[in-house]
Amino acid sequence: MKLSRRNILKSLGLGALAFTTTPLLGEPNSTLFAPIPDADDPEFWKKIREQFPLNKETVFFNSGTVGAMPRVVVDKMVEHLRYLSVDVADWAYKDDNKEEFISGYNNLMGIRTKVAKLINGTAADIAMTDNVTNGMSYVANGISLQPGDEVLTTDQEHTGGKGGWLVKEKRYGVVFKTVVVPKPAHSSPEVYDVIVKAMTPKTKVLMLSHMITGSGAILPVKELCLEARRRGIFTVLDGAQTIGQIKVDVKDIGCDVYLGCFHKWIGAPAGTGFMYVKADRMKDIWTTVASGRWDNHEDEGFRFTQRGTGNFPVLKGLEAALDFHEEIGQDKVYTRIKFLGERLRTGLRKNKKVKIFSPEDESMCAGITVYNIEGFTGTRIQDTYWAKAKMRPRSQGDQFGVRHCTHIFNSPEEIDKAIAIVNEMAP
C-alpha cells in the first residue's frame, strides 16, 4: 500500500520508458508520458499541471482556502478505501502500528517522519492533527496560565487561531491582547518593532501567524521568537499558509510550537495537519483529547496523535501529497509559487486604481496577493473574474477586495490574463 518512489516517478512521467498509470477513480488505463524536461524548461510546469485533474475550462486561484489535489493523491485515497472495503477481515488486531485499517491508535511514525523532514524537525516532536484550528486549541487548552497572564497576538489572526485563546480568556481570566500591524506591512523591522513594543512582563505567550492569511505578509518570526525566548515568553506559530508555500525550518526559527496543515498548499485532502512542539516543552502541555496514551510521555507526539478512530485513506492521501511535493523538489515549488505571485503583483502595481494590501517588500511575500480596485467590492471582482474567464480568486469583502493565490498548477499566461481582466475593470 505504500506509495514508492518508483510509483511517484511514474505518476510524474519521470521514467525513461512508457508506463501505465491509473485514472482519477480507478481502472487501469495505458498512457504514454515523455520524460519531464528540466525545471528551467516551460514544459516542466506544463507536465506538472497535467498531474492535477482540475477542470481545464476553469482557473483556480484559491489555495489559501483549500488546495487542488494531484491525481496521485485522489488515487491513493480511493485505493485504500477499496482495500478497507474488501480486506477488512484480514485485520488481525495484533499490531496497530503495522496494520493500517483505522488511525488514532497507530503512531503514524512513517508520516510523522516525512513531516519532520519537511520542516526540519524531529518525528517524536510531531503530532498529527486534523488542521491548525485543532492544534491551536490543543495548545491553548493544554498550557497552564494564570489569571492576568497575557497572550499577545496581532489584529490580523484567523478566527481558528484566536478561538482557543478566547476560550482560555473567558474561562480562566487570561488576557488576550492584540497589537495592530499595518496592512499593508512596509517592512519586517516595522512589524518587529510594533510587536516587541507590545510585550510586557505579563506576556506569557506570543501567538502569531507565520504568514498572515488576509494579506500574505510573512512575519519576521525568527527574530520575534528570539526576543520572546529572551523574555521567557512561550511562542506559538500558526503555519496554515506556509506549509507547501514557503520553506519552514522550525529549528532555525526557534519557536516552541509550530502548527500547520496540508489541505492548502501541499495538495492533501482536508482533515490533515500537524503540531510540532519543541521537545523540552512537550511536557508543559496537557492532553486535551484523552485516549489510552494521554499520560504516556515515551512518545509525546503519539500522545496527541492518539485521539480515537480516524480515517486512514485520508492519511494515505496526505502521504502521497508529501511524496509528490518532495519528488518535484521543495525549492522548485517555492520558487515557482513566488515567481507567479511576484508576476501578478508587478502587473497589478502598474494600475493606479489597484490598491495592494500585501507587503510592499517582496521579501515578505510569496504566493498570496490581496488587492482591491477603486470603486469595487471583493464580491464584484470575484464575480467579474468568473464571468469573463472562469477564474476563481476569493473575495475578502468590501474593503480588501480579493485574495489571489498562485500555485504550481497555475501558469504565467493565466497570471497575465488575470492582470488584463483587472485592467478591463479599471482602465
Secondary structure, 3 states (H helix, E strand, C coil): CCCCHHHHHHHHCCCCCCEEECCCCCCCEEECCCCCCCCCCHHHHHHHHHCCCCCCCCEECCCCCCCCCCHHHHHHHHHHHHHHHHHHHHCCCCCCCCCCCCECCCCCHHHHHHHHHHHCCCHHHEEEECCHHHHHHHHHHHECCCCCCEEEEECCCCHHHHHHHHHHHHHHCCEEEEECCCCCCCCHHHHHHHHHHCCCCCEEEEEEECECCCCCCECCHHHHHHHHHHCCCEEEEEECCCECCECCCHHHHCCCEEEEECCCCCCCCCCCEEEEECHHHHHHECCCCCCCCCCCCCCHHHHHHCCCCECHHHHHHHHHHHHHHHHHCHHHHHHHHHHHHHHHHHHHCCCCCEEECCCCCHHHCCCEEEEEECCCCHHHHHHHHHHHHCEECEECHHHHCEEEECCCCCCHHHHHHHHHHHHHHCC
